[in-house]
Amino acid sequence: GNSVTQMEGPVTLSEEAFLTINCTYTATGYPSLFWYVQYPGEGLQLLLKATKADDKGSNKGFEATYRKETTSFHLEKGSVQVSDSAVYFCALSGTTGRRALTFGSGTRLQVQP
Amino acid sequence: SAVISQKPSRDICQRGTSLTIQCQVDSQVTMMFWYRQQPGQSLTLIATANQGSEATYESGFVIDKFPISRPNLTFSTLTVSNMSPEDSSIYLCSVVKGDTEAFFGQGTRLTVV
């Protein structure tokens, strides 16, 4: 079945540091890939997505590229802010008509001033 | 996009009782999904709520414990039955709009004492 593997957290960075959160997946077919963010006390929000190989999703300074050859979708940001502190989830959509999401375990990011 | 309202936002319940969570969407959708997020964990799909037919449950989840209703294309309920402390989690409703994008309710934070 489908699965998503994310790097363990928490990740603690200083403001303006470079961020990478690794995500790899296993799926049959060609899933769509997502990063969701959960800010403290809030619901899940879509951060970015990519629907086919070599697509790059971007939003709020975050980027991730759909790499089919390495089955990866790593999240990056060049300069993090304190306000980026949250839990980040990598996810993939169902293939073969299954549209529910499969989530990774989540990575907590803490950015210190 | 889709706006999802979930009620209640939180509750504290006695073991052995049941709680029904409501999910209202601002537009018609074919499939609605219920997820569970246990403390510090990722999201796990409980079931897919289909209008006009029985819900489809994932491995490890059964209808007697998590009965679901889907009376129309904008509304669904999830009941957590005969609760135990292990059921303490956040329960989330989700829909998919367009090809791939999933939207989530704010969640229901359930504590069983």
Interface residues (C-beta under 8 A of the other chain):
Chain A: S32 F34 E42 G43 L44 Q45 L46 K49 T51 F89 S93 R99 A100 L101 T102 F103 G104 S105 G106
Chain B: M31 F33 Q41 S42 L43 T44 L45 T48 L92 S94 V96 D99 T100 E101 A102 F103 F104 G105 Q106 G107
